[in-house]
């Protein structure tokens, strides 16, 4: 009996630790200037430098992307993106093949967030139900139609109505301020909390200061305001929360963009 209890203890411990977040990484695939009037900026600048990035969350048994960047060359020139690196190459720099990505959480369906999702054949895709319906009606969907058909046939499309509890550490919440079904990711590790905002915020500091999206960049300014309030609530509860956006140049303002495009955000102590 004692042995059984001990074995069960070991088993539950190993299941727990396998699911535990070991690493969060920002993958930067380029930078450009962008009109400040389309950002949650609170100064008089006309343009700002922004990053183009997405995130990788690694547990013992899953490689989870939050958004995917894009691979379509026409956007590199139309948005005048410099230092462009393909998202697939960035993952290779980390040591991951496309087949090793297990999950993709999409904050919304704009090209710079969803654009490489068809390169990861085994990944389950988590997207808000209304966001997907809207995306399916858009021109941009044509090149993804086949992929989404196959994924849904394989039950690899997880439609999120409002919120989704991915694991004890990772939750997906509806925000609906930037697009009809935009969502954000709340991560709680043992020592730190993170919010990956999607494009509800472009600039993290401003977001924490209560500066929301301008009309031109919002589907619903009031939903964006609700998100901003929720963020400050999370921050009040735990002032160790780190706000991670997909475009904020401040992330690398002091260090510059590393050659391999990889910025380590979090690593579990004693992670193998
Ligand atoms: Zn974006």
Boltz pocket constraint, residues with backbone or C-beta under 6 A from the ligand:
constraints:
  - pocket:
      binder: B
      contacts: [[A, 110], [A, 112], [A, 113], [A, 199], [A, 246], [A, 247]]
      max_distance: 6.0
